[in-house]
């Protein structure tokens, strides 16, 4: 008997390997996937300018990275004793303007390098609702708790999203493997009806982009959360974000279609080494534990012989200190 609907996902035409550079940009779900990739020792850079929710701000971020845009002091705003930039997450804000500019510029520089070197780009759209700054006419990535009166709330159309992203896929993202996904996180501040409308627009826009561009594909994280894991026990306490169990399940489904069998086996071997490094020995001075450490170092060397770019420096340090 089947007690829930299984979703069939077509494997990606190009499988992701450890030798590739990956860039993940978008909502906090993009960070969840990036964390899983990072734990599996993939070379991944996530959200250089912070978490982004709407397609317009994500596109603007990619433009900024591709142009290695210079952050000028006049681009910053000040409120409540803090300097901030509407294009950046509040994590980049600072009471000192020079510090804020320096931190933001460093993020752009590092993100630009990551974009240039990336072969795989994962894009997660969170919401089609945007806030346009009335004075500048520009869609902001973060309102920084500024008065709602200075913004115009708008709903992006499918046409707007497709037009903007078609230009990126024809230029900056051309030749890269682009994986789109819609964040399963519910934006209840918009209301359930408006959230549903927003997600629908995002899904239709991505469908058009995938149909139009051969290097673009879609991973159904939204559908997995809403049609497979359709139970509140798969949500965190806030009833908005997927629980850790749900994120892990979505990661497993992503792994099935994104990685080849040899890569899956390699990920499993890496996980065992990471777990061994995190293990607290009962007697770290015993000969048994020393042999255990030597065995792990041998496994690391075996993997690095085939995959020299995988970084086990932290694990090596833990094992070597006990020898």
TAJO-V169509 format. One record per pair of residues at least 4 apart in sequence whose ideal C-beta (glycine too) atoms are under 8 Angstrom apart, sorted by the first residue. I is the first residue (numbers start at 0). J is the second residue. Records with the same first field share a line. If there is no record, write none. Layout:
I->J ; J
This chain:
1->5
3->227 ; 229
4->226 ; 227
5->227
6->219 ; 222 ; 223 ; 226 ; 227 ; 252
8->218 ; 219 ; 252 ; 255 ; 256
9->256
10->14 ; 255 ; 256 ; 257
11->15 ; 176 ; 178 ; 216 ; 256 ; 257
12->216
13->176
14->257 ; 258 ; 259 ; 262
15->19 ; 21 ; 41 ; 119 ; 176 ; 257 ; 258 ; 262
16->258 ; 259 ; 262
17->40 ; 41 ; 42 ; 262 ; 265 ; 306 ; 308 ; 309
18->306 ; 308
19->41 ; 42 ; 117 ; 118 ; 119
20->42 ; 43 ; 44 ; 113 ; 116 ; 117 ; 118 ; 119
21->33 ; 36 ; 41 ; 42 ; 43 ; 44 ; 117 ; 118 ; 119 ; 120 ; 121
22->43 ; 44 ; 45 ; 110 ; 113 ; 114 ; 117 ; 119 ; 120 ; 121
23->29 ; 30 ; 32 ; 33 ; 36 ; 43 ; 44 ; 45 ; 46 ; 120 ; 121 ; 123
24->29 ; 45 ; 46 ; 47 ; 51 ; 57 ; 60 ; 61 ; 120 ; 121 ; 122 ; 123
25->29 ; 46 ; 50 ; 51 ; 52 ; 57 ; 121 ; 122 ; 123 ; 124 ; 125 ; 180 ; 182
26->50 ; 51 ; 52 ; 123 ; 124 ; 125 ; 126 ; 182 ; 184
27->31 ; 50 ; 125 ; 182 ; 184 ; 240
28->32 ; 123 ; 125 ; 180 ; 182 ; 183 ; 184 ; 220 ; 241
29->33 ; 45 ; 46 ; 50 ; 121 ; 122 ; 123 ; 182
30->34 ; 45 ; 46 ; 50
31->35 ; 241 ; 246 ; 250
32->36 ; 121 ; 123 ; 180 ; 250 ; 253
33->37 ; 43 ; 44 ; 45 ; 46 ; 121
34->38 ; 45
35->39 ; 246 ; 250 ; 253
36->41 ; 43
37->41 ; 43 ; 45
38->270 ; 273
39->266 ; 269 ; 270
40->269 ; 309 ; 310 ; 311
42->308
44->109 ; 110 ; 113 ; 117
46->50 ; 51 ; 88
47->60 ; 64 ; 106 ; 107 ; 109 ; 110 ; 113
48->60 ; 63 ; 86 ; 87 ; 88 ; 91 ; 103 ; 106 ; 107 ; 110 ; 140
49->87 ; 88 ; 89 ; 90 ; 91 ; 140 ; 141
50->88
51->56 ; 57 ; 60 ; 88 ; 125 ; 140
52->56 ; 124 ; 125 ; 126 ; 140 ; 182 ; 186
53->57 ; 124 ; 125 ; 126 ; 127 ; 128 ; 129 ; 138 ; 140 ; 155
54->58 ; 124 ; 127 ; 155 ; 160 ; 163 ; 164 ; 201 ; 204
55->59 ; 129 ; 138 ; 155 ; 159 ; 160 ; 163
56->60 ; 86 ; 129 ; 138 ; 139 ; 140
57->61 ; 122 ; 124
58->62 ; 163 ; 164 ; 167
59->63 ; 86 ; 138 ; 140
60->64 ; 86 ; 110 ; 140
61->65 ; 114 ; 167 ; 171 ; 172
62->66 ; 68 ; 167 ; 171
63->68 ; 86 ; 107 ; 110
64->68 ; 107 ; 110 ; 111 ; 113 ; 114
65->111 ; 114 ; 171
67->107 ; 108 ; 111
68->107
69->104
70->74 ; 84 ; 100 ; 103 ; 104 ; 107
71->100
72->96 ; 100
74->84 ; 86
75->82 ; 83 ; 84 ; 96 ; 99 ; 100
76->82 ; 83 ; 84 ; 85 ; 143 ; 145
77->81 ; 82 ; 83 ; 96
78->83 ; 143 ; 145
80->94
81->92 ; 93 ; 94
82->92 ; 93 ; 94 ; 95 ; 96 ; 99 ; 100
83->87 ; 89 ; 91 ; 92 ; 99 ; 141 ; 143
84->91 ; 92 ; 99 ; 103
85->132 ; 137 ; 139 ; 140 ; 141 ; 142 ; 143
86->139 ; 140 ; 141
87->91 ; 92 ; 103 ; 106 ; 140 ; 141
88->140 ; 141
89->141 ; 143
91->99 ; 102 ; 103 ; 106
92->99 ; 143
93->98 ; 99 ; 102
94->98
95->99
96->100
97->101
98->102
99->103
100->104
101->105
102->106
103->107
104->108
105->109
106->110
107->111
108->112
109->113
110->114
111->115
112->116
113->117
114->120 ; 171
117->175
118->175 ; 176
119->175 ; 176 ; 178
120->172 ; 175 ; 176 ; 177 ; 178
121->178 ; 180
122->177 ; 178 ; 179 ; 180
123->179 ; 180 ; 181 ; 182 ; 220
124->179 ; 180 ; 181 ; 182 ; 201 ; 204 ; 205
125->181 ; 182 ; 184 ; 186
126->186 ; 189 ; 194 ; 197 ; 198 ; 201
127->154 ; 155 ; 160 ; 196 ; 197 ; 198 ; 200 ; 201
128->152 ; 153 ; 154 ; 155 ; 186 ; 189 ; 193 ; 197
129->138 ; 139 ; 152 ; 153 ; 154 ; 155
130->138 ; 139 ; 142 ; 150 ; 151 ; 152 ; 153
131->136 ; 137 ; 138 ; 139 ; 150 ; 151 ; 152 ; 153
132->136 ; 137 ; 138 ; 139 ; 149 ; 150
133->149 ; 150 ; 151
134->149
138->153
139->150
142->147 ; 150
145->149 ; 150
147->152
154->193 ; 196 ; 197 ; 200
155->159 ; 160 ; 200
156->160 ; 200
157->161 ; 200 ; 203 ; 204 ; 207
158->162
159->163
160->164 ; 200 ; 201 ; 204
161->165 ; 204 ; 207 ; 208 ; 211
162->166
163->167
164->168 ; 204 ; 208
165->169 ; 208 ; 211 ; 212
166->170
167->171 ; 172
168->172 ; 173 ; 177 ; 208 ; 211 ; 212 ; 214 ; 215
169->173
172->177 ; 214
173->214
174->214
175->214
176->214 ; 216
177->212 ; 214 ; 215 ; 216
178->215 ; 216 ; 217 ; 218 ; 257
179->205 ; 208 ; 209 ; 215 ; 216 ; 217 ; 218
180->217 ; 218 ; 219 ; 220 ; 221
181->198 ; 201 ; 202 ; 205 ; 220 ; 221
182->220 ; 221
183->220 ; 221 ; 223 ; 224 ; 225 ; 241 ; 245 ; 249
184->239 ; 240 ; 241
185->191 ; 194 ; 238 ; 239
186->194 ; 197 ; 239
187->191 ; 194 ; 238 ; 239
189->193 ; 194 ; 197
190->194
191->195
192->196
193->197
194->198
195->199
196->200
197->201
198->202 ; 221
199->203
200->204
201->205
202->206 ; 221
203->207
204->208
205->209 ; 217
206->210 ; 217
207->211
208->212 ; 215
209->215 ; 216 ; 217
211->215
218->253 ; 256 ; 257
219->223
220->224 ; 249 ; 253
221->225
222->226 ; 227
223->227 ; 228 ; 248 ; 249 ; 252
224->228 ; 233 ; 241 ; 245 ; 249
225->229
228->233 ; 241 ; 245 ; 248
229->233
231->238
232->242
233->241 ; 242 ; 244 ; 245 ; 248
234->238 ; 239 ; 240 ; 241 ; 242 ; 245
235->239 ; 240 ; 241 ; 242 ; 243
241->245 ; 246 ; 249
242->246
243->247
244->248
245->249
246->250
247->251
248->252
249->253
250->254
251->255
252->256
253->257
254->258 ; 263 ; 266
258->262 ; 263 ; 266
259->263
260->264
261->265
262->266
263->267
264->268
265->269 ; 302 ; 306
266->270
267->271
268->272 ; 298 ; 302
269->273 ; 302 ; 309
270->274
271->275 ; 298
272->276 ; 295 ; 298 ; 299 ; 302 ; 311 ; 314
273->277 ; 314
274->278
275->291 ; 295 ; 314
276->295 ; 313 ; 314 ; 317 ; 318
280->285 ; 288 ; 291 ; 321
282->287 ; 288
283->288 ; 321
284->288 ; 321
285->289
286->290
287->291
288->292 ; 321
289->293 ; 321 ; 322
290->294
291->295
292->296 ; 318 ; 319 ; 321 ; 322
293->297 ; 318 ; 322
294->298
295->299 ; 314 ; 318
296->300 ; 315 ; 318 ; 319
297->301
298->302
299->303 ; 311 ; 314 ; 315 ; 318
300->304
301->305
302->306 ; 309 ; 311
303->307 ; 309 ; 311
311->315
312->316
313->317
314->318
315->319
316->320
317->321
318->322
